[in-house]
Each structure stands twice: as structure tokens, then as C-alpha cells.
Amino acid sequence: MSKRETVPFETTLHVRDTCLCLHAQRAARSLARRFDDALRPVGLNNGQFSLMMSLNRPEPARMGDVASLLAMDRTTLTAALKPLTRRGLVEILIDPKDKRSRRLVLTDAGRALLAEAVPIWEKNHAEIDKLLGDAEAQRLRDGLVTLS
């Protein structure tokens, strides 16, 4: 029988205290809960808000472009679109230039709901910026953009 290798508890503490991935995941979950709670009165969660915001553009968006912006694969994007299309907030159109491709567009109801949600997002973002301090909030955004 071989001796089982173990990782010292000190290593666990070191990872807990220094792991960027762990801290980013914890912060992301905390921010997601905060925005989920804030957006609940308009019937959205943070992911749906981000998805709808990514469609707020003059021309219908290509699925691939939206998936790339949101760092999702197309399958995940398709699943995320289903509740929004069922609610009549987003429409999936056939691309007139390429019948195999799809374009995404906010419906009038989607634009109206997004307009209702944006002030909620702005208020919560202002609270977070105040908590972090404007300069630190911008440094955090810059660092996250660099990593993505």
C-alpha cells in the first residue's frame, strides 16, 4: 500500500488568502446576488439584465457577437434566451444575409423593461462605487478587463 500524499493545511490557507480565481468567484457571486435582489421587482436577474443590455443596439445582434461579449458559448446563450423569448422580451430572427444565422433583438416590451431596470442598476452601481471609492472601483474594472 502506498503512502497517500497530503497537502499541508498551510497551503490551504495560502490559497484561501491569495488565489485570484477564488476571490473573483466569491466577488462575482456576491455581486450577482446583490443585483439579482435589486432587479427582482422588475422580474429580471443580473444575467438577464446583462443579456438584454447587450441587445440594446441599433441593429439586431448576431448570436456569436453576443456570446463573445458575454463570454458564453452559443449553447449557454440559447438557454439564457429561452425565458426572455417566452416572456416576449427578445425575438430571435433569421439573418436575411445568411439564413443559417440568427439575429437577436429586443422587442418593444423588452426595451420598456430594460428602461425600467436601468435606474435600478445605476443606483446599485453607485452604491458599490461609493463602497469601493470611485478610483478603486475603476482600478478594479480596469484589472478585470485586463484579465478578460
ABEGO torsion letter per residue (X at the ends): XBBBBBBBAAAAAAAAAABAAAAAAAAAAAAAAAAAAAAAAAGBBAAAAAAAAAABBABBBBAAAAAAAAGBBAAAAAAAAAAAAAAGABBBBBBAABAABBBBBBBAAAAAAAAAAAAAAAAAAAAAAAAAEAAAAAAAAAAAAAAX
